[in-house]
Amino acid sequence: MKKAKQKFPLHPKHPERICWGCDKYCPADSLLCGNGSGRTEHPAEMLGEDWYTWGDWARDFDPDWEEPENTPHQ
């Protein structure tokens, strides 16, 4: 039986309590995946509350998001 993928939260209440480095979402003091020696921060901790409006993050969170038109390299 396949486990359903958890939805990634836009604004978690206490992002500092969780490692966001993989889909396991381990407690910060009990990392299971071996993804380095430290906790991976939630994007809101690094970029602020509007983190998902930067770059192309919106494609995963905004139902009205559209792919920008490709412009040829000059």
DAKADA-V315265 format. One record per residue. N is the residue number from 1. RES is the residue in three letters. SS is DSSP state (@ for helix, = for strand, . for the rest). PHI is phi in radians with two decimals (* if undefined). Layout:
BEGIN
n->N res->RES ss->SS phi->PHI
n->N res->RES ss->SS phi->PHI
END
This chain:
BEGIN
n->1 res->MET ss->. phi->*
n->2 res->LYS ss->. phi->-1.51
n->3 res->LYS ss->. phi->-1.39
n->4 res->ALA ss->. phi->-1.18
n->5 res->LYS ss->. phi->-1.22
n->6 res->GLN ss->. phi->-1.29
n->7 res->LYS ss->. phi->-1.33
n->8 res->PHE ss->. phi->-1.37
n->9 res->PRO ss->. phi->-1.31
n->10 res->LEU ss->. phi->-1.27
n->11 res->HIS ss->. phi->-2.36
n->12 res->PRO ss->. phi->-1.16
n->13 res->LYS ss->. phi->-1.15
n->14 res->HIS ss->. phi->-2.33
n->15 res->PRO ss->@ phi->-1.11
n->16 res->GLU ss->@ phi->-1.21
n->17 res->ARG ss->@ phi->-1.54
n->18 res->ILE ss->= phi->-2.24
n->19 res->CYS ss->. phi->-1.59
n->20 res->TRP ss->. phi->-1.79
n->21 res->GLY ss->. phi->-1.34
n->22 res->CYS ss->. phi->-2.64
n->23 res->ASP ss->. phi->-1.40
n->24 res->LYS ss->. phi->-1.43
n->25 res->TYR ss->. phi->0.85
n->26 res->CYS ss->. phi->-1.21
n->27 res->PRO ss->= phi->-1.05
n->28 res->ALA ss->. phi->-1.02
n->29 res->ASP ss->. phi->-1.74
n->30 res->SER ss->. phi->-2.61
n->31 res->LEU ss->. phi->-1.35
n->32 res->LEU ss->. phi->-1.78
n->33 res->CYS ss->. phi->-1.45
n->34 res->GLY ss->. phi->1.28
n->35 res->ASN ss->. phi->-1.44
n->36 res->GLY ss->. phi->1.61
n->37 res->SER ss->. phi->-1.74
n->38 res->GLY ss->. phi->-2.26
n->39 res->ARG ss->. phi->-1.36
n->40 res->THR ss->. phi->-1.50
n->41 res->GLU ss->. phi->-1.31
n->42 res->HIS ss->. phi->-1.25
n->43 res->PRO ss->@ phi->-0.95
n->44 res->ALA ss->@ phi->-1.13
n->45 res->GLU ss->@ phi->-1.24
n->46 res->MET ss->@ phi->-1.64
n->47 res->LEU ss->@ phi->-1.92
n->48 res->GLY ss->. phi->1.74
n->49 res->GLU ss->. phi->-1.10
n->50 res->ASP ss->. phi->-1.69
n->51 res->TRP ss->@ phi->-0.93
n->52 res->TYR ss->@ phi->-1.32
n->53 res->THR ss->@ phi->-1.55
n->54 res->TRP ss->. phi->-1.47
n->55 res->GLY ss->. phi->0.99
n->56 res->ASP ss->. phi->-1.93
n->57 res->TRP ss->. phi->-1.00
n->58 res->ALA ss->@ phi->-1.03
n->59 res->ARG ss->@ phi->-1.02
n->60 res->ASP ss->@ phi->-1.56
n->61 res->PHE ss->@ phi->-2.15
n->62 res->ASP ss->. phi->-1.86
n->63 res->PRO ss->. phi->-1.13
n->64 res->ASP ss->. phi->-1.69
n->65 res->TRP ss->. phi->-1.19
n->66 res->GLU ss->. phi->-2.18
n->67 res->GLU ss->. phi->-1.08
n->68 res->PRO ss->. phi->-1.15
n->69 res->GLU ss->. phi->-1.17
n->70 res->ASN ss->. phi->-1.31
n->71 res->THR ss->. phi->-1.93
n->72 res->PRO ss->. phi->-1.15
n->73 res->HIS ss->. phi->-1.27
n->74 res->GLN ss->. phi->-1.97
END
